Amino acid sequence: MWFIWVFVFCSLITSSYSTQLEDNASQQYIVRVRNEFKPSMFSDVEHWYRSTLQSITSNQLDSQSSKGSDLLHVYRTVFHGFAAELTPQQAELVKSRPEVLAVFPNEILHIQTTRSPQFLGLLTSNNVPTPLGLFKDSDYGSEVVIGVLDTGVWPERESFSDTGLDPIPSHWKGECVESSDFKKSNCNKKLVGARFFASGFGAYNTPRDTQGHGTHTSSTAAGSKLLNTSFLGFAPGDATGIASKARIAVYKVCGHTGCTSVDIVAAYDKAVEDGVDIISFSIGGNVHPYELDPIAIAQFGAMEHNVLVSAAAGNDGPTLGTVTNIPPWITTVGAGTIDRKFPADLVLEDGSVFTGVSLYSGPALPKKKFFPLVYAGNLSKSGSGINFGALCLPGHLDPKLVSGKIVVCERGSIPRALKGEVVKNASGVGMVLANVGDLGESLIADAHVIPTTAITVSAAKKIYLYLAESKDPRATIVFRGTELNVNPAPVVAGFSSRGPNQISDHIIKPDLIGPGVHILAAWPSGVGPTTLPSDKRETSVNILSGTSMSTPHISGVAALLKAAHQDWSPARIKSAMMTTSYVVDHNGKQLVDDSTGDLATMWHYGSGHVDPEKAVDPGLVYDLGVDDYIDFLCASGYSKDGIATITKRSVTSKKFDLSGVERKTAFGRLTWEYEKHVVSMPIAVTQRIA
């Protein structure tokens, strides 16, 4: 099984018996099947799958094989096949059968707006719709259903109110699946569907969200309007999802321990069968060749059924080559900033001021009182290394050294807010959260549990110098609320994963960027804004950052475009957003990388930042379909079996050499260079013999 998180087990002695047990241990697999091979004696594919499994497991002597006869999922729509628990030996037997195209081990993945509608130009500065704009053309996405694959939903939030909505679109065939804490009545004309998929972990048999991520992303994409809202006093105003009349269907695929590919593929399959028009996917994992990636294959099936997939590029920037969700048949979304910040000043006793960011809302530090300022690396408990202390890891700070002080902690290893809790538990009065290394100048505000400001690398260097030179370094922290009309904006978020594409380096990913920093959206009850177990604060909205937040923005824009142009394919919608995107900030200067201040490139932002009002009337769109993507796979050197695994089609293709193709070229008859969009010939031509 592939894991996002790597666990290392050390042992001096491993018996041959235990090794054998480990080798034979069952695990979950996804099986890709040619359904056209089904013998007529079976009434349906599920009957056939069960019979196949039973024939394999009954022939195995291993007593553990009995679990293998159970089907975890049956995939019928975007991915023909099933998921089951098998031993590695059984998986090899399944793979050897003529009807089986591929067998994939289960993989664990992880989850990756009062202001952004105005920032995108959908609302004026007075918070009213742009006259004769995309909202009018699309009726706010009323006839579109957005499927959100995430951690579920908290249906009681006002963002999911159906007040004023028309009847549910007639093409919707989904349902609201009940559980002990979720009733059919929780769904309505806004929240039209809710399902859960728990075969991977089996620990969350409910569509209800107990983490917050899914509630936040769903309401970002299509939440109903909230009047006079704020997050703990920050970002006050009216809030709305991007496509505020679009319908939401939630597919819970993630729990506290992650999200599994067996459940994700099942959710894609069911979402398309239910009738969603857009899928919003703020989840990411490892990058694999397309024929070895069941999620990429499911996304191909969604495209084949005319469903656009908007997927997060990942939060592993600013390192190059970190972008995930990279198939050309989906829309890959990076993150940019909006023109809003939450400044918090670190004021040194010598008068120096370093402006950081924070969403701390508790009691302020006493005015005109300066506290001892100390570096956490010098506050470690006896026996703890300096690095453990510097990172403010739990259990490594000495309360005797921390008490009554403002502590400078380095970012990394654990969640940012958890560091503040560590300082608080050690009797510190405040925290300075210092960026390190490549994190550079890019800052993220959090709802800390202790007075905290996050500062840049350049500011941290000056503070370390002050600590070294001052005999009695002292400081305080001053919180300045919400600041609007920040310049420059947008800029590319430092955390947003970059290209180049690790699998197809001639295809630029991400495709584009959207608002993903300090985004306000709905939040469930019973989950503190930091998600720390000790955080008991209740709030109906939260402010988060990540490509998880930019993705539902693009999903919402795609829903508006789909509603305005009901005949547009996923490729046309994607093309309209890309060809009308911009690569300059609101001052007309080229976009920069927030982590360095340097000019950004196509590896950072793809085609540029989304511009919804221009995308509704792009003048020219570029369409692609199944045959075009097969041409791409042929030109990329994929084998006949590999193409069949991805597309369910038997294709014989001639391989074309792409080595001469410039890497700035994007597949789909579209190139761009700096600020100019250019129509060009396809990057590859292949002759296909069916």
C-alpha positions as CSV (number, residue, x, y, z in Angstrom):
1,M,0.0,0.0,0.0
2,W,1.3,3.5,-0.9
3,F,1.2,6.0,1.9
4,I,1.3,9.8,1.8
5,W,3.0,9.7,5.2
6,V,6.0,7.5,5.6
7,F,6.3,5.4,8.8
8,V,9.7,3.8,9.5
9,F,9.7,0.7,11.7
10,C,13.1,-0.5,13.1
11,S,13.6,-4.0,14.4
12,L,16.8,-5.9,15.2
13,I,15.2,-9.3,14.7
14,T,12.4,-10.3,12.3
15,S,11.4,-13.9,12.3
16,S,10.7,-15.7,9.1
17,Y,7.2,-16.5,10.4
18,S,6.3,-12.8,11.0
19,T,7.7,-11.9,7.6
20,Q,5.6,-14.5,5.9
21,L,2.5,-13.2,7.7
22,E,3.3,-9.7,6.6
23,D,3.8,-10.8,3.0
24,N,0.5,-12.6,3.1
25,A,-1.4,-9.8,4.9
26,S,-4.5,-8.7,3.1
27,Q,-4.9,-5.1,1.9
28,Q,-7.3,-3.2,-0.3
29,Y,-7.0,-3.2,-4.1
30,I,-8.8,-1.5,-7.0
31,V,-9.4,-3.7,-10.0
32,R,-10.0,-2.3,-13.5
33,V,-12.1,-4.6,-15.6
34,R,-13.2,-5.0,-19.2
35,N,-17.0,-5.3,-18.6
36,E,-17.5,-6.4,-22.2
37,F,-15.9,-9.7,-21.2
38,K,-18.8,-10.5,-18.8
39,P,-20.2,-14.0,-19.6
40,S,-23.9,-14.0,-20.4
41,M,-24.6,-16.4,-17.5
42,F,-24.2,-13.6,-15.0
43,S,-27.1,-11.2,-14.6
44,D,-24.9,-8.2,-13.9
45,V,-21.3,-7.2,-13.4
46,E,-21.6,-7.3,-9.6
47,H,-22.6,-11.0,-9.7
48,W,-19.7,-11.6,-12.1
49,Y,-17.2,-9.8,-9.8
50,R,-18.3,-11.7,-6.7
51,S,-18.1,-15.0,-8.5
52,T,-14.6,-14.2,-9.7
53,L,-13.4,-13.3,-6.2
54,Q,-15.0,-16.4,-4.7
55,S,-13.2,-18.6,-7.3
56,I,-9.9,-17.0,-6.4
57,T,-10.2,-17.0,-2.6
58,S,-11.6,-20.5,-2.4
59,N,-8.5,-21.8,-4.1
60,Q,-6.1,-20.1,-1.7
61,L,-4.9,-22.1,1.3
62,D,-4.1,-19.0,3.3
63,S,-6.6,-18.7,6.0
64,Q,-6.5,-14.9,5.7
65,S,-8.0,-15.1,2.2
66,S,-11.5,-15.4,3.5
67,K,-11.8,-11.6,3.6
68,G,-11.1,-11.4,-0.1
69,S,-14.6,-12.5,-1.1
70,D,-16.1,-9.2,0.0
71,L,-16.6,-6.4,-2.5
72,L,-15.8,-3.0,-1.0
73,H,-17.1,-1.1,-4.0
74,V,-18.5,-1.8,-7.4
75,Y,-17.6,0.9,-10.0
76,R,-20.1,1.2,-12.8
77,T,-19.8,4.7,-14.4
78,V,-16.5,6.4,-14.7
79,F,-14.4,3.4,-13.7
80,H,-15.5,-0.2,-14.5
81,G,-14.4,-2.6,-11.9
82,F,-14.4,-3.1,-8.1
83,A,-12.5,-2.8,-4.9
84,A,-11.8,-5.7,-2.6
85,E,-9.5,-6.8,0.2
86,L,-7.0,-9.4,-1.1
87,T,-3.6,-10.8,-0.2
88,P,-0.8,-9.9,-2.6
89,Q,-0.9,-13.4,-4.0
90,Q,-4.7,-13.1,-4.7
91,A,-4.1,-9.7,-6.3
92,E,-1.6,-11.3,-8.7
93,L,-4.2,-14.0,-9.6
94,V,-6.8,-11.4,-10.3
95,K,-4.4,-9.4,-12.4
96,S,-3.6,-12.5,-14.5
97,R,-7.3,-12.9,-15.6
98,P,-7.9,-11.8,-19.2
99,E,-10.8,-9.5,-18.4
100,V,-8.6,-7.5,-15.9
101,L,-6.8,-4.4,-17.2
102,A,-5.0,-3.4,-14.1
103,V,-4.9,-3.9,-10.3
104,F,-4.0,-0.9,-8.1
105,P,-3.1,-1.1,-4.4
106,N,-5.2,1.3,-2.2
107,E,-3.5,4.6,-1.6
108,I,-4.0,7.2,1.2
109,L,-4.4,10.8,0.2
110,H,-4.9,14.0,2.2
111,I,-7.1,17.0,2.0
112,Q,-5.1,19.8,0.3
113,T,-15.3,34.3,1.2
114,T,-16.5,37.8,2.2
115,R,-14.1,39.3,-0.3
116,S,-13.2,37.0,-3.1
117,P,-16.3,37.5,-5.3
118,Q,-15.5,41.3,-5.4
119,F,-11.9,40.5,-6.0
120,L,-12.8,38.3,-9.0
121,G,-15.0,41.1,-10.4
122,L,-18.3,39.3,-10.0
123,L,-19.5,41.9,-7.5
124,T,-18.9,45.6,-7.4
125,S,-17.3,47.4,-4.5
126,N,-20.8,48.0,-3.1
127,N,-21.3,44.2,-3.0
128,V,-23.9,44.2,-5.8
129,P,-23.7,42.0,-9.0
130,T,-21.8,43.4,-12.0
131,P,-24.5,44.7,-14.4
132,L,-25.1,42.4,-17.4
133,G,-22.4,40.1,-16.1
134,L,-21.8,36.4,-15.5
135,F,-24.2,36.2,-12.6
136,K,-27.0,37.4,-14.9
137,D,-26.1,35.1,-17.8
138,S,-25.9,32.1,-15.5
139,D,-28.6,32.9,-13.0
140,Y,-25.9,32.3,-10.4
141,G,-25.5,28.7,-11.6
142,S,-29.0,27.6,-10.6
143,E,-29.2,24.7,-13.0
144,V,-25.8,23.3,-12.1
145,V,-24.9,20.7,-9.5
146,I,-21.4,20.8,-8.0
147,G,-20.2,17.5,-6.5
148,V,-17.7,18.1,-3.6
149,L,-15.5,15.2,-2.7
150,D,-14.2,16.0,0.8
151,T,-14.8,15.5,4.5
152,G,-18.6,15.9,4.4
153,V,-20.9,18.8,5.3
154,W,-22.5,20.5,8.3
155,P,-26.0,21.0,6.7
156,E,-27.4,23.3,9.4
157,R,-25.2,26.2,8.4
158,E,-26.9,29.1,6.6
159,S,-24.6,28.7,3.6
160,F,-26.7,25.6,2.8
161,S,-30.1,27.4,3.1
162,D,-32.4,26.9,0.0
163,T,-34.4,30.1,0.6
164,G,-35.4,31.5,-2.8
165,L,-34.1,28.7,-4.9
166,D,-36.0,27.2,-7.8
167,P,-36.8,23.5,-7.9
168,I,-33.9,21.0,-8.1
169,P,-32.7,20.5,-11.7
170,S,-34.5,17.7,-13.4
171,H,-31.2,15.9,-14.4
172,W,-30.3,15.3,-10.7
173,K,-30.7,11.6,-9.7
174,G,-28.8,11.5,-6.4
175,E,-30.0,11.2,-2.9
176,C,-29.4,12.1,0.7
177,V,-28.1,9.0,2.5
178,E,-29.1,8.8,6.1
179,S,-27.0,7.9,9.1
180,S,-27.4,8.1,12.9
181,D,-26.7,11.9,12.8
182,F,-27.8,12.8,9.3
183,K,-31.3,12.7,8.1
184,K,-32.9,13.0,4.6
185,S,-34.5,16.2,5.9
186,N,-31.0,17.7,6.2
187,C,-31.0,18.0,2.4
188,N,-33.0,20.6,0.5
189,K,-33.0,22.5,-2.8
190,K,-29.4,23.8,-2.1
191,L,-27.8,20.7,-0.5
192,V,-29.3,18.2,-3.0
193,G,-27.3,15.1,-2.1
194,A,-25.0,13.6,0.6
195,R,-23.2,10.3,0.6
196,F,-20.3,8.7,2.5
197,F,-17.7,6.2,1.4
198,A,-15.9,4.5,4.3
199,S,-14.6,1.2,3.0
200,G,-11.1,2.5,3.2
201,F,-11.2,3.2,6.9
202,G,-14.7,2.3,8.0
203,A,-14.6,4.9,10.7
204,Y,-17.0,7.6,9.5
205,N,-20.3,6.2,8.4
206,T,-22.0,9.6,8.0
207,P,-22.0,12.4,5.5
208,R,-21.6,14.8,8.4
209,D,-18.4,16.9,8.6
210,T,-16.5,16.7,11.9
211,Q,-13.3,18.3,10.5
212,G,-14.5,21.4,8.7
213,H,-12.6,21.2,5.4
214,G,-15.6,19.9,3.4
215,T,-18.0,22.4,4.8
216,H,-15.6,25.2,4.0
217,T,-14.9,24.1,0.4
218,S,-18.6,23.4,-0.4
219,S,-19.7,26.8,0.8
220,T,-16.9,28.5,-1.0
221,A,-18.0,27.0,-4.3
222,A,-21.8,27.5,-4.0
223,G,-22.8,28.7,-0.5
224,S,-25.9,30.8,-0.1
225,K,-25.5,34.5,0.8
226,L,-24.6,35.3,4.5
227,L,-25.4,38.8,5.7
228,N,-23.2,40.7,8.1
229,T,-20.9,37.9,9.0
230,S,-17.3,37.8,10.2
231,F,-14.8,35.4,11.7
232,L,-14.2,36.3,15.3
233,G,-14.5,39.9,14.2
234,F,-12.2,39.6,11.2
235,A,-13.3,40.1,7.5
236,P,-16.7,41.6,8.3
237,G,-19.3,41.9,5.6
238,D,-21.7,39.8,3.4
239,A,-20.3,36.4,2.3
240,T,-21.4,34.3,-0.6
241,G,-20.3,31.3,-2.6
242,I,-19.1,31.9,-6.1
243,A,-22.1,30.2,-7.7
244,S,-24.6,31.0,-5.0
245,K,-27.6,29.4,-6.6
246,A,-25.8,26.2,-7.8
247,R,-26.7,23.0,-6.0
248,I,-24.3,21.1,-3.8
249,A,-23.9,17.4,-3.5
250,V,-21.3,16.2,-1.0
251,Y,-19.4,12.9,-1.1
252,K,-17.6,12.2,2.1
253,V,-14.4,10.4,1.3
254,C,-12.0,11.6,4.0
255,G,-11.8,11.0,7.8
256,H,-9.3,12.1,10.4
257,T,-6.8,9.6,9.2
258,G,-6.9,10.6,5.5
259,C,-8.7,9.7,2.3
260,T,-8.4,6.4,0.4
261,S,-8.3,5.8,-3.3
262,V,-10.8,3.0,-3.1
263,D,-13.4,5.4,-1.7
264,I,-12.4,8.3,-3.9
265,V,-12.9,6.3,-7.1
266,A,-16.3,5.1,-5.7
267,A,-17.3,8.7,-5.1
268,Y,-16.3,9.8,-8.6
269,D,-18.3,6.9,-10.0
270,K,-21.4,7.7,-7.9
271,A,-21.2,11.5,-8.4
272,V,-21.3,11.1,-12.2
273,E,-24.1,8.6,-12.0
274,D,-26.0,11.0,-9.8
275,G,-25.8,13.8,-12.4
276,V,-23.3,16.3,-11.1
277,D,-22.0,18.8,-13.6
278,I,-18.8,19.9,-11.8
279,I,-16.6,17.9,-9.4
280,S,-14.6,19.9,-6.9
281,F,-11.6,17.9,-5.6
282,S,-9.5,19.6,-2.9
283,I,-7.5,16.4,-2.2
284,G,-4.0,15.4,-3.3
285,G,-1.5,12.6,-3.1
286,N,1.4,11.1,-4.9
287,V,1.9,11.6,-8.7
288,H,1.8,8.4,-10.8
289,P,1.8,7.7,-14.5
290,Y,-1.8,7.9,-15.6
291,E,-2.2,4.2,-16.3
292,L,-1.1,3.5,-12.7
293,D,-3.4,6.1,-11.2
294,P,-7.0,5.0,-10.6
295,I,-8.0,8.5,-9.6
296,A,-6.7,9.9,-12.9
297,I,-8.6,7.1,-14.7
298,A,-11.8,8.0,-12.8
299,Q,-11.2,11.6,-13.8
300,F,-10.9,10.6,-17.4
301,G,-14.3,8.8,-17.1
302,A,-15.8,12.0,-15.6
303,M,-14.6,14.0,-18.6
304,E,-16.0,11.4,-20.9
305,H,-19.4,11.9,-19.2
306,N,-19.1,15.7,-19.7
307,V,-18.2,16.5,-16.1
308,L,-15.5,19.0,-15.4
309,V,-13.1,18.2,-12.6
310,S,-11.5,21.0,-10.7
311,A,-8.6,19.7,-8.6
312,A,-6.1,21.2,-6.2
313,A,-2.5,21.6,-7.4
314,G,-1.2,21.0,-3.8
315,N,0.4,22.9,-1.0
316,D,4.1,21.9,-1.5
317,G,5.4,25.2,-2.9
318,P,7.6,27.0,-3.5
319,T,9.6,24.0,-4.6
320,L,9.4,23.4,-8.3
321,G,8.0,20.1,-9.7
322,T,5.6,19.6,-6.8
323,V,2.3,20.0,-8.6
324,T,-0.2,17.1,-8.2
325,N,-3.5,16.3,-9.9
326,I,-1.9,16.6,-13.3
327,P,-3.9,14.8,-16.0
328,P,-4.6,17.0,-19.0
329,W,-8.3,16.1,-18.8
330,I,-8.8,18.0,-15.5
331,T,-8.4,21.6,-14.4
332,T,-5.5,21.9,-12.0
333,V,-5.8,24.9,-9.7
334,G,-3.0,26.8,-7.9
335,A,-3.5,29.6,-5.3
336,G,-3.1,33.3,-5.3
337,T,-3.8,36.0,-2.7
338,I,-6.6,38.5,-2.5
339,D,-6.3,42.2,-1.5
340,R,-7.0,41.5,2.2
341,K,-4.7,40.9,5.1
342,F,-4.8,40.7,8.9
343,P,-1.8,42.6,10.1
344,A,-0.2,42.1,13.5
345,D,2.9,44.0,14.5
346,L,5.8,42.7,16.5
347,V,7.0,45.9,18.3
348,L,10.5,45.8,19.8
349,E,11.4,47.9,22.8
350,D,13.9,49.8,20.7
351,G,11.0,51.0,18.5
352,S,11.5,48.6,15.6
353,V,8.2,47.3,14.1
354,F,7.9,44.1,12.1
355,T,4.5,43.6,10.5
356,G,3.3,40.0,10.3
357,V,-0.2,38.5,10.1
358,S,-2.6,36.9,12.7
359,L,-6.2,35.9,13.3
360,Y,-5.7,35.9,17.1
361,S,-8.9,37.3,18.6
362,G,-8.4,36.8,22.4
363,P,-7.4,39.3,25.0
364,A,-4.7,41.6,23.8
365,L,-1.3,42.0,25.5
366,P,-1.3,45.0,28.0
367,K,-0.6,48.3,26.2
368,K,2.8,49.9,26.6
369,K,4.1,46.8,28.3
370,F,7.1,44.9,26.8
371,F,7.8,41.3,27.6
372,P,11.0,39.4,27.4
373,L,11.6,38.1,23.9
374,V,13.4,34.7,23.6
375,Y,14.3,32.2,21.0
376,A,12.7,28.8,21.5
377,G,15.9,27.0,20.7
378,N,17.3,28.3,24.0
379,L,14.4,27.1,26.0
380,S,14.6,23.3,25.6
381,K,14.1,20.9,28.4
382,S,17.1,19.0,29.6
383,G,17.7,16.2,27.1
384,S,15.9,17.9,24.2
385,G,17.9,19.0,21.2
386,I,17.9,22.6,20.2
387,N,16.0,21.8,17.0
388,F,13.1,20.3,19.0
389,G,12.9,23.4,21.1
390,A,13.3,25.8,18.2
391,L,10.3,24.1,16.5
392,C,8.3,24.3,19.7
393,L,7.4,20.7,19.6
394,P,5.1,19.3,22.3
395,G,7.0,18.3,25.5
396,H,10.3,20.0,24.6
397,L,9.9,23.5,26.1
398,D,11.0,24.1,29.7
399,P,8.2,26.1,31.5
400,K,10.7,27.6,33.9
401,L,12.5,29.2,30.9
402,V,9.3,30.1,29.0
403,S,7.0,31.6,31.7
404,G,6.0,35.2,31.1
405,K,7.9,35.5,27.8
406,I,7.2,36.0,24.1
407,V,8.7,33.0,22.3
408,V,10.1,32.9,18.8
409,C,9.3,29.5,17.2
410,E,10.4,28.3,13.8
411,R,7.8,27.0,11.4
412,G,7.8,23.3,10.4
413,S,7.1,19.7,11.5
414,I,3.7,20.4,13.3
415,P,0.7,22.6,12.6
416,R,1.3,26.3,13.1
417,A,-1.4,26.7,15.8
418,L,-0.2,23.7,17.7
419,K,3.1,25.6,18.3
420,G,1.2,28.3,20.0
421,E,-0.6,25.8,22.2
422,V,2.8,24.4,23.2
423,V,4.0,27.9,24.2
424,K,0.8,28.6,26.1
425,N,1.0,25.3,28.0
426,A,4.6,26.2,29.0
427,S,3.2,29.5,30.4
428,G,4.4,31.8,27.6
429,V,2.5,35.0,27.0
430,G,2.9,35.2,23.2
431,M,4.5,33.6,20.2
432,V,6.4,34.9,17.1
433,L,6.0,32.3,14.3
434,A,9.1,32.7,12.1
435,N,9.3,31.5,8.5
436,V,12.3,29.5,7.6
437,G,14.1,28.6,4.4
438,D,12.1,28.5,1.2
439,L,8.9,29.8,3.0
440,G,10.5,33.2,2.6
441,E,8.2,36.2,2.6
442,S,4.9,34.3,2.2
443,L,2.6,34.5,5.3
444,I,-0.5,32.7,6.5
445,A,-2.7,34.0,9.3
446,D,-4.2,31.6,11.8
447,A,-6.7,31.8,14.7
448,H,-4.0,31.2,17.3
449,V,-4.8,30.3,20.9
450,I,-2.2,32.7,22.2
451,P,-1.2,36.2,21.1
452,T,0.9,35.4,17.9
453,T,2.1,37.1,14.8
454,A,3.7,35.2,11.9
455,I,6.7,36.9,10.3
456,T,8.8,36.5,7.2
457,V,12.3,35.1,6.9
458,S,13.8,38.6,6.3
459,A,12.1,39.9,9.4
460,A,13.2,36.8,11.4
461,K,16.8,37.5,10.5
462,K,16.6,41.0,12.0
463,I,14.9,39.7,15.1
464,Y,17.6,37.1,15.6
465,L,20.2,39.8,15.3
466,Y,18.3,41.9,17.9
467,L,18.2,38.9,20.3
468,A,21.9,38.4,19.9
469,E,22.9,42.0,20.4
470,S,20.5,43.2,23.1
471,K,21.2,42.5,26.8
472,D,17.5,42.5,27.6
473,P,15.4,42.0,24.4
474,R,11.8,42.9,24.9
475,A,8.8,43.1,22.7
476,T,5.0,43.2,22.4
477,I,2.4,42.3,19.8
478,V,-0.2,44.7,18.4
479,F,-3.2,43.4,16.4
480,R,-4.6,45.6,13.7
481,G,-7.7,43.8,12.5
482,T,-8.6,43.6,8.8
483,E,-6.9,45.6,6.1
484,L,-8.4,45.9,2.6
485,N,-7.1,47.0,-0.8
486,V,-3.7,45.5,-0.1
487,N,-1.1,45.8,-2.9
488,P,0.2,44.1,-4.8
489,A,-2.7,41.6,-5.4
490,P,-2.9,39.0,-6.6
491,V,0.4,37.4,-6.1
492,V,1.2,33.6,-6.3
493,A,0.9,32.1,-2.8
494,G,4.2,30.7,-1.5
495,F,2.6,27.4,-0.6
496,S,1.0,26.8,-4.0
497,S,2.6,23.8,-5.7
498,R,4.6,24.5,-8.9
499,G,5.3,22.8,-12.2
500,P,6.9,21.4,-14.2
501,N,4.6,18.5,-14.6
502,Q,6.4,15.3,-13.4
503,I,4.6,13.0,-15.8
504,S,4.1,15.1,-18.9
505,D,6.6,17.9,-18.8
506,H,5.3,19.4,-22.1
507,I,1.9,20.0,-20.4
508,I,1.9,23.0,-18.2
509,K,0.4,22.5,-14.7
510,P,-1.2,24.1,-12.8
511,D,-3.6,25.3,-15.4
512,L,-4.4,28.5,-13.6
513,I,-4.7,30.1,-10.2
514,G,-7.6,31.5,-8.1
515,P,-8.1,33.0,-4.7
516,G,-6.7,30.7,-2.0
517,V,-5.3,32.8,0.8
518,H,-7.3,33.9,3.8
519,I,-10.7,32.7,2.5
520,L,-13.8,33.0,4.7
521,A,-16.4,30.2,4.4
522,A,-18.7,28.1,6.5
523,W,-17.5,26.0,9.4
524,P,-19.2,23.2,11.4
525,S,-20.2,23.2,15.0
526,G,-18.1,21.4,17.6
527,V,-14.8,22.0,15.7
528,G,-12.6,24.8,16.9
529,P,-11.1,27.1,14.2
530,T,-7.7,25.6,14.7
531,T,-9.1,22.0,14.8
532,L,-6.9,21.5,17.9
533,P,-8.8,19.2,20.3
534,S,-8.3,21.8,23.1
535,D,-9.8,24.6,21.0
536,K,-13.5,24.8,22.1
537,R,-14.3,28.0,20.4
538,E,-17.5,28.0,18.3
539,T,-17.8,29.8,15.0
540,S,-20.1,29.5,12.0
541,V,-17.3,30.5,9.6
542,N,-13.6,30.2,9.4
543,I,-10.7,31.7,7.4
544,L,-8.4,29.1,5.8
545,S,-5.6,29.1,3.1
546,G,-4.5,26.5,0.6
547,T,-5.1,25.2,-2.9
548,S,-8.1,23.5,-1.2
549,M,-9.6,27.0,-1.0
550,S,-8.7,28.1,-4.6
551,T,-10.1,24.9,-6.1
552,P,-13.8,25.5,-5.1
553,H,-13.4,29.1,-6.4
554,I,-12.6,27.6,-9.9
555,S,-15.4,25.0,-9.4
556,G,-17.8,27.8,-8.8
557,V,-16.7,29.8,-11.8
558,A,-16.9,26.7,-13.9
559,A,-20.5,26.2,-12.7
560,L,-21.4,29.7,-13.7
561,L,-19.9,29.2,-17.1
562,K,-21.7,25.8,-17.5
563,A,-25.0,27.5,-16.6
564,A,-24.3,30.3,-19.1
565,H,-23.2,27.9,-21.9
566,Q,-25.0,24.6,-21.3
567,D,-23.5,23.0,-24.4
568,W,-19.9,23.7,-23.4
569,S,-17.7,20.6,-22.7
570,P,-15.3,20.5,-19.8
571,A,-12.5,21.4,-22.2
572,R,-14.3,24.4,-23.5
573,I,-15.0,25.7,-19.9
574,K,-11.3,25.1,-19.0
575,S,-10.2,26.8,-22.2
576,A,-12.4,29.9,-21.6
577,M,-10.9,30.3,-18.1
578,M,-7.4,29.9,-19.3
579,T,-7.4,32.0,-22.5
580,T,-9.0,34.9,-20.6
581,S,-6.8,34.7,-17.5
582,Y,-4.4,37.5,-16.6
583,V,-0.7,37.5,-15.5
584,V,-0.5,41.0,-14.1
585,D,-1.7,42.3,-10.7
586,H,-4.3,45.0,-10.2
587,N,-1.6,47.6,-10.7
588,G,-0.7,46.2,-14.1
589,K,2.6,44.7,-13.0
590,Q,3.5,41.1,-13.7
591,L,2.5,38.6,-11.1
592,V,5.2,37.8,-8.5
593,D,6.0,34.9,-6.2
594,D,4.9,35.7,-2.7
595,S,7.7,33.7,-1.2
596,T,10.5,35.6,-2.9
597,G,9.1,38.7,-4.5
598,D,10.5,37.6,-7.8
599,L,8.5,37.6,-11.0
600,A,6.4,34.5,-11.3
601,T,6.4,32.2,-14.3
602,M,4.0,29.7,-16.0
603,W,5.3,27.1,-13.6
604,H,3.7,29.1,-10.8
605,Y,0.4,30.2,-12.3
606,G,-0.1,28.2,-15.5
607,S,-2.1,30.4,-17.9
608,G,-2.7,33.0,-15.2
609,H,-5.3,34.2,-12.7
610,V,-8.9,33.4,-13.5
611,D,-11.1,36.3,-14.7
612,P,-14.7,35.1,-14.6
613,E,-16.4,38.0,-16.4
614,K,-14.1,37.7,-19.4
615,A,-14.4,33.9,-19.4
616,V,-18.1,34.0,-20.2
617,D,-17.4,35.6,-23.6
618,P,-13.8,34.5,-24.5
619,G,-14.3,35.0,-28.3
620,L,-12.7,31.6,-29.0
621,V,-12.6,28.4,-27.1
622,Y,-10.6,25.2,-27.7
623,D,-12.4,22.0,-27.5
624,L,-11.0,18.6,-26.7
625,G,-12.7,15.2,-26.4
626,V,-11.9,11.5,-25.8
627,D,-10.2,11.1,-29.2
628,D,-8.0,14.1,-28.6
629,Y,-6.8,12.7,-25.3
630,I,-6.2,9.3,-26.9
631,D,-4.0,11.1,-29.5
632,F,-2.2,12.7,-26.6
633,L,-1.6,9.3,-24.9
634,C,-0.4,7.8,-28.2
635,A,2.0,10.7,-28.8
636,S,3.3,10.5,-25.2
637,G,4.4,6.9,-25.8
638,Y,1.7,5.0,-23.8
639,S,1.3,1.4,-24.7
640,K,-1.8,-0.2,-26.1
641,D,-2.5,-1.8,-22.8
642,G,-1.8,1.5,-20.9
643,I,-4.2,3.4,-23.1
644,A,-6.8,0.6,-22.7
645,T,-6.4,0.8,-18.9
646,I,-7.1,4.6,-19.0
647,T,-9.8,4.8,-21.7
648,K,-11.4,1.3,-21.9
649,R,-10.6,1.4,-25.6
650,S,-8.4,-0.8,-27.8
651,V,-6.2,1.5,-29.8
652,T,-3.2,0.9,-32.0
653,S,-1.2,4.0,-32.4
654,K,2.0,5.2,-33.9
655,K,4.4,6.8,-31.5
656,F,5.6,10.3,-32.3
657,D,8.7,11.9,-30.8
658,L,7.9,14.9,-28.5
659,S,11.5,15.6,-27.7
660,G,11.5,18.6,-30.0
661,V,8.5,20.2,-28.4
662,E,9.3,23.3,-26.4
663,R,8.3,22.8,-22.8
664,K,6.4,26.1,-22.8
665,T,3.8,24.5,-25.0
666,A,0.5,23.4,-23.5
667,F,-1.5,20.5,-24.9
668,G,-4.7,21.5,-26.6
669,R,-3.7,23.7,-29.5
670,L,-2.9,26.5,-27.0
671,T,0.4,28.1,-26.1
672,W,1.2,31.2,-24.1
673,E,4.3,33.2,-23.4
674,Y,4.3,36.0,-20.8
675,E,1.2,38.1,-21.3
676,K,0.3,37.0,-24.8
677,H,-2.0,34.2,-25.8
678,V,-1.3,32.6,-29.1
679,V,-3.3,30.1,-31.2
680,S,-1.0,27.3,-32.4
681,M,-1.0,23.9,-34.1
682,P,-1.4,20.8,-31.9
683,I,1.8,19.7,-30.2
684,A,1.5,16.2,-31.6
685,V,-0.4,14.4,-34.4
686,T,-0.9,10.6,-34.3
687,Q,-2.6,8.2,-36.7
688,R,-4.9,5.9,-34.9
689,I,-6.2,2.6,-36.2
690,A,-9.3,1.4,-34.3
